[in-house]
Amino acid sequence: MTEKRIILEMGTGNDLYGQDYTKAARRAVQDALHHSSITLFSKLGISHEEMRVEVTIGVQRPEAVDCDLVASDLPRGRASVRAVKGGLDVEDAGAGTLHVVATAAVEAYLPDLAGKFVKS
């Protein structure tokens, strides 16, 4: 089945004190979701289950992100999450900690609906 990307949203999130990459990733996804309003489903009678969602998280330690937990935060569609090298760690030398900054790209895909709707 051919799909078309209908949404690309980006967000950033951080964990300033806990050095928790998953927390920063979840906050980045929430930031991206707050930029988007998906009203087309109700307007066109399309089921949310038809949407596939791909999330890419950028952090300095991708292996430290619980991708399943991040995916569980997505309210719609069939989600997959992957973590890659990116984001930013800001060292707080005085405290001996890192401020973790994550970036997220959220892509939503629907089956190609060309020809299904007719302009009236």
C-alpha positions as CSV (number, residue, x, y, z in Angstrom):
1,M,0.0,0.0,0.0
2,T,1.3,3.4,-1.0
3,E,1.5,6.0,1.8
4,K,1.8,9.7,1.9
5,R,3.4,11.7,4.7
6,I,0.8,14.2,5.9
7,I,2.5,15.7,8.9
8,L,6.1,16.5,10.0
9,E,6.4,18.2,13.4
10,M,9.5,18.9,15.4
11,G,10.1,19.5,19.0
12,T,12.7,19.8,21.7
13,G,12.7,18.6,25.3
14,N,15.2,18.5,28.2
15,D,16.0,17.1,31.5
16,L,18.1,19.7,33.3
17,Y,18.9,17.8,36.5
18,G,18.2,14.1,36.2
19,Q,20.3,13.3,33.2
20,D,17.4,11.2,32.0
21,Y,17.5,10.8,28.2
22,T,14.0,9.1,28.1
23,K,12.4,12.0,30.0
24,A,14.0,14.5,27.6
25,A,12.8,12.5,24.6
26,R,9.2,12.3,25.9
27,R,9.2,16.0,26.5
28,A,10.5,16.6,22.9
29,V,7.7,14.4,21.5
30,Q,5.1,16.3,23.6
31,D,6.5,19.6,22.3
32,A,6.1,18.4,18.7
33,L,2.6,17.1,19.3
34,H,1.5,20.5,20.8
35,H,2.4,22.1,17.4
36,S,0.0,19.9,15.5
37,S,-3.8,19.7,15.3
38,I,-5.1,16.8,13.3
39,T,-8.6,17.7,12.5
40,L,-8.7,16.0,9.1
41,F,-9.6,12.6,10.6
42,S,-13.0,13.7,11.9
43,K,-13.6,16.0,8.9
44,L,-12.9,13.2,6.3
45,G,-14.1,10.2,8.3
46,I,-10.7,8.6,8.4
47,S,-9.8,6.2,11.2
48,H,-6.8,7.1,13.4
49,E,-5.8,3.4,13.0
50,E,-5.0,4.1,9.4
51,M,-2.2,6.5,10.4
52,R,1.4,5.2,10.8
53,V,3.6,7.4,13.0
54,E,7.4,7.4,12.9
55,V,9.3,9.2,15.6
56,T,13.0,9.9,15.4
57,I,14.7,11.1,18.7
58,G,18.1,12.8,18.6
59,V,20.1,12.5,21.8
60,Q,23.8,12.1,22.7
61,R,23.2,8.6,24.1
62,P,20.6,6.9,21.9
63,E,21.0,3.6,23.8
64,A,19.7,5.4,27.0
65,V,16.2,6.1,25.5
66,D,13.4,3.7,26.3
67,C,11.8,3.9,22.8
68,D,8.8,1.7,23.8
69,L,7.9,4.2,26.6
70,V,8.2,7.1,24.2
71,A,5.9,5.3,21.8
72,S,3.3,4.7,24.5
73,D,2.9,8.5,24.8
74,L,1.7,8.9,21.2
75,P,-2.1,9.3,21.2
76,R,-2.9,8.2,17.7
77,G,-1.8,5.8,15.0
78,R,0.6,2.9,14.9
79,A,3.8,4.3,16.3
80,S,7.4,3.3,16.0
81,V,10.2,5.2,17.7
82,R,14.0,5.1,17.1
83,A,16.7,7.0,18.8
84,V,19.8,8.3,17.0
85,K,22.9,10.3,17.8
86,G,21.9,14.0,18.0
87,G,20.5,16.4,20.6
88,L,22.9,18.1,23.0
89,D,24.5,17.5,26.4
90,V,25.4,20.6,28.2
91,E,27.9,20.1,31.0
92,D,27.4,21.8,34.3
93,A,31.0,21.6,35.6
94,G,30.1,23.3,38.9
95,A,27.5,20.6,39.7
96,G,29.2,17.8,37.9
97,T,26.0,17.0,35.9
98,L,24.7,17.2,32.4
99,H,21.7,19.0,31.1
100,V,20.2,16.6,28.5
101,V,18.5,18.2,25.4
102,A,16.6,15.9,23.0
103,T,15.1,16.7,19.6
104,A,12.2,14.9,18.1
105,A,10.8,14.6,14.5
106,V,7.3,13.2,14.4
107,E,6.1,12.0,10.9
108,A,2.6,10.8,10.2
109,Y,1.6,8.8,7.2
110,L,-1.7,7.8,5.7
111,P,-2.6,5.5,2.8
112,D,-2.7,7.4,-0.4
113,L,-6.2,8.7,-0.7
114,A,-5.9,10.1,-4.2
115,G,-9.2,9.8,-6.0
116,K,-11.2,8.9,-2.9
117,F,-12.6,12.3,-2.4
118,V,-14.3,14.5,-5.0
119,K,-14.4,18.2,-4.8
120,S,-18.0,19.4,-4.8
